[in-house]
Amino acid sequence: MREKIARPFAASAALLLCAACGGGGDGGGAGGAGSTSNSAPVTTLSLVAGSASDAGSVDGSGAAARFKRPAGIAVDAGGNLYLADQGNCSIRKITPGGAVSTLAGSPQHCESVDGSGSAAGFFYLTGVAAAPDGRVFATDGLKIREISPAGAVRTVSTLDTATVIDPADIPYFYGGGIAVDGAGNLVVPNAIGTRRIAPAGTVTMLEGVAKLDSLINVFGSHAFAQRGAAVDANGAVWVGDVANTVSRIDAAGKKTAMAGLSGGYGYADGSGSVARFDRPIALTTDSKGNVYVGDAGNNMIRQIAPNQMVTSVAGTLNATTLQLGKAPGALPALAGLTGDGKGNLYAISGNAVVKITLP
């Protein structure tokens, strides 16, 4: 099936990303950040794969690999990473050792086409999630795609739009992110709501609506907006709202804003509504009840503790150069975040994948 609708093109901002900030894998390349103290554990940043300055489509190991505008990242139980490589219309895989391969898709197939390996096509990848059974799921424009461990791709669901709509406004309804729980249910937010998609295909709205009659009463931009989503150990769903809050939806369907102020944006650490975010595009959780937020507008990784206290874990405001080594470091063009539950976070910074090792 081929998707013939308007495709948004991201503006190619010229970002100065340091090309000599350290080696691949778990190597720490300080890049001016200083060395790690031996007296106490600290957060460190290291390059996993990709180039801080160059885009491309190259399979290889560590810094030899190339990506182009990756927009989402996920990790499986074995420590393998998966990238929604938007600019290359591909799902890329990174082993724990840093070896990069293309699981499915290719730059020659930039439209939604079911198939296997390089014969499959992706239209506009925005998020990716790894299921417990080895499958990978991705948001691809209006479509939700499943990728088998062998690279076979199929479409499992399609998001609704408005009944009457200008084709130029269709990106407004694209999937903004994706998460998967232990039972194989998918959680997919977009600009108008968050839905749970069961393995059998049944869709349940967790908040908002599935579709609109029209956009006549929608104010502001009708463009695509990325939204983070995660499921915690208790089965609660966390979403990054377009109003710059991070909310929790419990098993009974009650939605509660846990951090940030609705309609407010900026940067501030603090408790609950005192905190400020600027585009929470990616979320991940750990076994201790912490939620980590990829705060794209601030280019920072934020932590929401169980008591709703927000602190900053890594990144520097207004930084334009990737800086590795001892935290805070710098993560320009922050575009994705995931965690392995073992004290490691993985973030997309420009065309590079960075490992953040927590103390």
Secondary structure, DSSP 8 states (H G I E B T S, - for coil): ----S-------------S-S--STT----TTS----SSS---EEEEEEE-SS----B-EEGGG-B-SSEEEEEE-TTS-EEEEEGGGTEEEEE-TT-EEEEEEE-TT--S-B-EEGGG-B-S-EEEEEE-TTS-EEEEETTEEEEE-TT-EEEEEEE---BSS--GGGGGGGS----EE-TTS-EEEE-SSEEEEE-TT--EEEEEE-S-BS-STT--S--S-----EEE-TTS-EEEE-TTS-EEEE-TT--EEEEES-TT--S-B-EEGGG-B-S-EEEEEE-TTS-EEEEETTTTEEEEE-TT-EEEEEE--TT--S-B-EETT-B-TTEEEEEE-SSSEEEEEETTEEEEEE--
